Amino acid sequence: MNFREISEKRRAINFFDPQQDVSEQLLTEVIELAAKTPSSFNLQPWNLMVLRDQKKKEKLKTLAWDQPKVIEAPVVLIFLADKNGWQEGHATVEKNWQEMVKAGSMQPEQRQWFLDAAQSLYNWSPEANLAFAAKNTGFFAMSLMYAATSLGLETHPMDGFDHEGVRKEFDIPDNFWIPLLLAVGYKKPGLEMHPAKWRKTTDEIIVSFDR
Ligand SMILES: Cc1cc2nc3c(=O)[nH]c(=O)nc-3n(C[C@H](O)[C@H](O)[C@H](O)COP(=O)(O)O)c2cc1C
């Protein structure tokens, strides 16, 4: 499938086939493809919780507007956006630094510059922490949806859930914002799809603020 085919095929699927599982191998392939997503300074401030257990999915469903897809889909992903993913000492930040030095894209003496740059871009307000985490994790989520489509899977993103309720139920630490849940699986057999939904035109998307 080329990109046009993938983007035209992907739809938010409301009803999944509970009988058709998603293998670990296929899920790993989806995640590995999505992991190619670009991010600020390559900091990759995202994590995933993978829910397959029916009891856990039942708990999540009650916190997610009782949306049936949460239990019908064999896999539900909780996306986590790490608001601290720019900080000195954070495991990914340190790994990223070492990788950049190893690759020669940064010199050891540039470390303070790098840390100061991350600090000034992503830590000038609590909103900046959140924006950093949420925008990068949003890109990752979109890549993951397209990756899943390209491998024959269906997905459904959800932000209709009780954010703090999910945090509490699943012991998610405070440094994470939860931008979305994602149901992953296969379409319920016989499901009739509505026509694709409308989208803004290019003219509606492009704006200018010329005086
Ligand atoms: C971040 C995000 C959150 C969403 N949350 C929900 C949700 O909680 N429940 C739901 O039924 N649809 C949800 N949707 C699905 C959208 O309504 C759907 O993607 C949109 O109407 C376009 O339809 P399409 O994805 O089939 O093209 C969400 C989509 C996104 C991207």
The ligand as an SDF file (V2000), in Angstrom:
LIG
                    3D

 31 33  0  0  0  0  0  0  0  0999 V2000
   -7.4260   12.3190   19.4760 C   0  0  0  0  0  0  0  0  0  0  0  0
   -8.7240   11.7130   19.0240 C   0  0  0  0  0  0  0  0  0  0  0  0
   -9.6750   11.3700   19.9520 C   0  0  0  0  0  0  0  0  0  0  0  0
  -10.8810   10.7700   19.5780 C   0  0  0  0  0  0  0  0  0  0  0  0
  -11.7640   10.3630   20.5360 N   0  0  0  0  0  0  0  0  0  0  0  0
  -12.8480    9.6440   20.1860 C   0  0  0  0  0  0  0  0  0  0  0  0
  -13.6850    9.0500   21.1740 C   0  0  0  0  0  0  0  0  0  0  0  0
  -13.4190    9.1240   22.3790 O   0  0  0  0  0  0  0  0  0  0  0  0
  -14.7800    8.3700   20.7550 N   0  0  0  0  0  0  0  0  0  0  0  0
  -15.0940    8.2290   19.4470 C   0  0  0  0  0  0  0  0  0  0  0  0
  -16.0980    7.5980   19.1330 O   0  0  0  0  0  0  0  0  0  0  0  0
  -14.2920    8.7640   18.4850 N   0  0  0  0  0  0  0  0  0  0  0  0
  -13.1790    9.4390   18.8150 C   0  0  0  0  0  0  0  0  0  0  0  0
  -12.3240    9.9100   17.8430 N   0  0  0  0  0  0  0  0  0  0  0  0
  -12.5900    9.5670   16.4500 C   0  0  0  0  0  0  0  0  0  0  0  0
  -12.9680   10.7540   15.5930 C   0  0  0  0  0  0  0  0  0  0  0  0
  -14.3050   11.1170   15.8320 O   0  0  0  0  0  0  0  0  0  0  0  0
  -12.7180   10.3890   14.1260 C   0  0  0  0  0  0  0  0  0  0  0  0
  -11.3610   10.1330   13.9380 O   0  0  0  0  0  0  0  0  0  0  0  0
  -13.1700   11.5190   13.1940 C   0  0  0  0  0  0  0  0  0  0  0  0
  -14.5550   11.7080   13.2810 O   0  0  0  0  0  0  0  0  0  0  0  0
  -12.8080   11.2520   11.7370 C   0  0  0  0  0  0  0  0  0  0  0  0
  -13.2610    9.9960   11.3310 O   0  0  0  0  0  0  0  0  0  0  0  0
  -12.2490    8.9490   10.6750 P   0  0  0  0  0  0  0  0  0  0  0  0
  -11.1510    8.7150   11.6820 O   0  0  0  0  0  0  0  0  0  0  0  0
  -13.0510    7.6910   10.4330 O   0  0  0  0  0  0  0  0  0  0  0  0
  -11.7110    9.5530    9.4250 O   0  0  0  0  0  0  0  0  0  0  0  0
  -11.1320   10.5330   18.2040 C   0  0  0  0  0  0  0  0  0  0  0  0
  -10.1520   10.8940   17.2690 C   0  0  0  0  0  0  0  0  0  0  0  0
   -8.9760   11.4590   17.6560 C   0  0  0  0  0  0  0  0  0  0  0  0
   -7.9190   11.7670   16.6190 C   0  0  0  0  0  0  0  0  0  0  0  0
  1  2  1  0
  2  3  1  0
  2 30  2  0
  3  4  2  0
  4  5  1  0
  4 28  1  0
  5  6  2  0
  6  7  1  0
  6 13  1  0
  7  8  2  0
  7  9  1  0
  9 10  1  0
 10 11  2  0
 10 12  1  0
 12 13  2  0
 13 14  1  0
 14 15  1  0
 14 28  1  0
 15 16  1  0
 16 17  1  0
 16 18  1  0
 18 19  1  0
 18 20  1  0
 20 21  1  0
 20 22  1  0
 22 23  1  0
 23 24  1  0
 24 25  2  0
 24 26  1  0
 24 27  1  0
 28 29  2  0
 29 30  1  0
 30 31  1  0
M  END
$$$$
